[in-house]
Amino acid sequence: MRNSAIAVSGLRKAFDDKVVLDGIDFDVPAGTVFSLLGPNGAGKTTTVNVLTTLMKADAGTARVAGHDVATGTKAVRAAIGVTGQFAAVDELLTGQENLQLMADLKHLGSAEARRLVTDLLERFDLTESAQKLASTYSGGMRRKLDLAMTLVGRPQIIFLDEPTTGLDPRSRRTMWGIIRELVADGVTVFLTTQYLEEADQLADRIAVLDQGRLVAHGTPGELKRQVPGSYVRLGFTNVAELDAAAQILTGSTRDDEDLTLRVPSDGGARSLRTLLARLDEQSIDVDELSVHTPDLDDVFLALTGHASTEEYAR
């Protein structure tokens, strides 16, 4: 089992009489992507601010990279990198100068700094534009430069606050590829995002925060199976097989034209084994099988009562 990169227990925070975090608990294994979702006012940004030492919790504990965020502030800050929604680049400097500035702030030696800056420019496909002012960069290039600047300190854990907001689909997918590469190198990513597809694509585990409480926590697949509407689609080679299956699988919906049967199911492995065993007992052959589950939009709406297009908590 992987070590915990982030461990949160009983975290509470209130502003005057408004409770923003109401005793939340979660654990983020090292080298994974964890996505925190939540509608407007859910407490998402407050959680990130506590974990990045920008705000103190009223109660509970939070450990980041093995350090308590309340008592080991310096150690936590040394272990993390934070990339906000808006690229924090100096537009009066070139891409290379922005990276060099970060290297100087990290007190890296000149040789190490040169090597690291060169590597990051290549990694983020910014070498050709390295000598151009950041003010001339496109939105996608600025986001890449911003993330590259975060990596100058070689953080163990990176907090990405809506990293692809405002990017076109191609730039968004490029950023997804970069995030996957970081995780492959052992970096832990804590992701907040406006795009549920992004969480579905990237996250190993997702937590849904609503009104200060975690209303769900699990893998994308586990969350989807919590919402009614999952079904198994069975395909057959002839009408006789379809008829036989329909007789024993009560509650299913048949399509005679496509020779398919739609069977309500949670889509889990145990349910599938049971379903196939029932068919096998009657010597019914299944030609095709596919599992259909609700997407994260359905999950989000069912768990929070808010449509996913609503503005998320900032």
QUICOR-V231652 format. One record per residue. N is the residue number from 1. RES is the residue in three letters. D_FIRST is the distance of its C-alpha to the first C-alpha in whole Angstrom. Layout:
N/RES/D_FIRST, N/RES/D_FIRST
This chain:
1/MET/0, 2/ARG/4, 3/ASN/7, 4/SER/9, 5/ALA/12, 6/ILE/14, 7/ALA/14, 8/VAL/18, 9/SER/19, 10/GLY/23, 11/LEU/24, 12/ARG/28, 13/LYS/30, 14/ALA/34, 15/PHE/37, 16/ASP/40, 17/ASP/40, 18/LYS/38, 19/VAL/34, 20/VAL/32, 21/LEU/28, 22/ASP/28, 23/GLY/25, 24/ILE/22, 25/ASP/19, 26/PHE/16, 27/ASP/12, 28/VAL/12, 29/PRO/8, 30/ALA/10, 31/GLY/12, 32/THR/12, 33/VAL/16, 34/PHE/16, 35/SER/20, 36/LEU/22, 37/LEU/25, 38/GLY/28, 39/PRO/32, 40/ASN/34, 41/GLY/34, 42/ALA/30, 43/GLY/29, 44/LYS/27, 45/THR/29, 46/THR/29, 47/THR/25, 48/VAL/25, 49/ASN/28, 50/VAL/26, 51/LEU/23, 52/THR/25, 53/THR/27, 54/LEU/30, 55/MET/30, 56/LYS/30, 57/ALA/28, 58/ASP/31, 59/ALA/28, 60/GLY/24, 61/THR/22, 62/ALA/20, 63/ARG/18, 64/VAL/17, 65/ALA/16, 66/GLY/16, 67/HIS/19, 68/ASP/21, 69/VAL/23, 70/ALA/26, 71/THR/27, 72/GLY/25, 73/THR/27, 74/LYS/27, 75/ALA/24, 76/VAL/23, 77/ARG/25, 78/ALA/25, 79/ALA/21, 80/ILE/22, 81/GLY/24, 82/VAL/26, 83/THR/28, 84/GLY/30, 85/GLN/32, 86/PHE/35, 87/ALA/35, 88/ALA/36, 89/VAL/38, 90/ASP/41, 91/GLU/44, 92/LEU/46, 93/LEU/44, 94/THR/43, 95/GLY/40, 96/GLN/39, 97/GLU/41, 98/ASN/38, 99/LEU/36, 100/GLN/38, 101/LEU/38, 102/MET/35, 103/ALA/34, 104/ASP/37, 105/LEU/36, 106/LYS/33, 107/HIS/35, 108/LEU/34, 109/GLY/37, 110/SER/39, 111/ALA/38, 112/GLU/34, 113/ALA/35, 114/ARG/37, 115/ARG/34, 116/LEU/32, 117/VAL/34, 118/THR/35, 119/ASP/32, 120/LEU/31, 121/LEU/34, 122/GLU/34, 123/ARG/30, 124/PHE/31, 125/ASP/35, 126/LEU/37, 127/THR/39, 128/GLU/42, 129/SER/42, 130/ALA/41, 131/GLN/45, 132/LYS/45, 133/LEU/45, 134/ALA/42, 135/SER/45, 136/THR/46, 137/TYR/42, 138/SER/41, 139/GLY/39, 140/GLY/36, 141/MET/37, 142/ARG/37, 143/ARG/33, 144/LYS/32, 145/LEU/34, 146/ASP/32, 147/LEU/29, 148/ALA/30, 149/MET/31, 150/THR/28, 151/LEU/26, 152/VAL/29, 153/GLY/27, 154/ARG/24, 155/PRO/22, 156/GLN/18, 157/ILE/18, 158/ILE/21, 159/PHE/22, 160/LEU/25, 161/ASP/27, 162/GLU/29, 163/PRO/29, 164/THR/31, 165/THR/33, 166/GLY/37, 167/LEU/36, 168/ASP/37, 169/PRO/35, 170/ARG/35, 171/SER/34, 172/ARG/31, 173/ARG/30, 174/THR/30, 175/MET/28, 176/TRP/25, 177/GLY/25, 178/ILE/25, 179/ILE/22, 180/ARG/20, 181/GLU/21, 182/LEU/20, 183/VAL/16, 184/ALA/17, 185/ASP/18, 186/GLY/14, 187/VAL/16, 188/THR/15, 189/VAL/18, 190/PHE/19, 191/LEU/22, 192/THR/25, 193/THR/27, 194/GLN/30, 195/TYR/29, 196/LEU/27, 197/GLU/27, 198/GLU/26, 199/ALA/23, 200/ASP/23, 201/GLN/23, 202/LEU/20, 203/ALA/18, 204/ASP/14, 205/ARG/15, 206/ILE/18, 207/ALA/20, 208/VAL/23, 209/LEU/25, 210/ASP/29, 211/GLN/31, 212/GLY/29, 213/ARG/27, 214/LEU/23, 215/VAL/25, 216/ALA/22, 217/HIS/18, 218/GLY/16, 219/THR/16, 220/PRO/20, 221/GLY/20, 222/GLU/19, 223/LEU/22, 224/LYS/24, 225/ARG/24, 226/GLN/25, 227/VAL/28, 228/PRO/31, 229/GLY/33, 230/SER/30, 231/TYR/32, 232/VAL/32, 233/ARG/35, 234/LEU/36, 235/GLY/39, 236/PHE/41, 237/THR/44, 238/ASN/47, 239/VAL/48, 240/ALA/48, 241/GLU/45, 242/LEU/44, 243/ASP/47, 244/ALA/45, 245/ALA/42, 246/ALA/43, 247/GLN/45, 248/ILE/42, 249/LEU/39, 250/THR/41, 251/GLY/41, 252/SER/40, 253/THR/42, 254/ARG/44, 255/ASP/45, 256/ASP/48, 257/GLU/48, 258/ASP/45, 259/LEU/44, 260/THR/41, 261/LEU/40, 262/ARG/38, 263/VAL/36, 264/PRO/34, 265/SER/30, 266/ASP/27, 267/GLY/26, 268/GLY/23, 269/ALA/22, 270/ARG/24, 271/SER/27, 272/LEU/27, 273/ARG/27, 274/THR/30, 275/LEU/32, 276/LEU/32, 277/ALA/33, 278/ARG/36, 279/LEU/37, 280/ASP/37, 281/GLU/38, 282/GLN/41, 283/SER/41, 284/ILE/41, 285/ASP/39, 286/VAL/37, 287/ASP/38, 288/GLU/35, 289/LEU/32, 290/SER/31, 291/VAL/29, 292/HIS/30, 293/THR/28, 294/PRO/29, 295/ASP/28, 296/LEU/27, 297/ASP/30, 298/ASP/31, 299/VAL/28, 300/PHE/29, 301/LEU/32, 302/ALA/31, 303/LEU/29, 304/THR/31, 305/GLY/35, 306/HIS/35, 307/ALA/35, 308/SER/33, 309/THR/36, 310/GLU/37, 311/GLU/36, 312/TYR/33, 313/ALA/32, 314/ARG/33
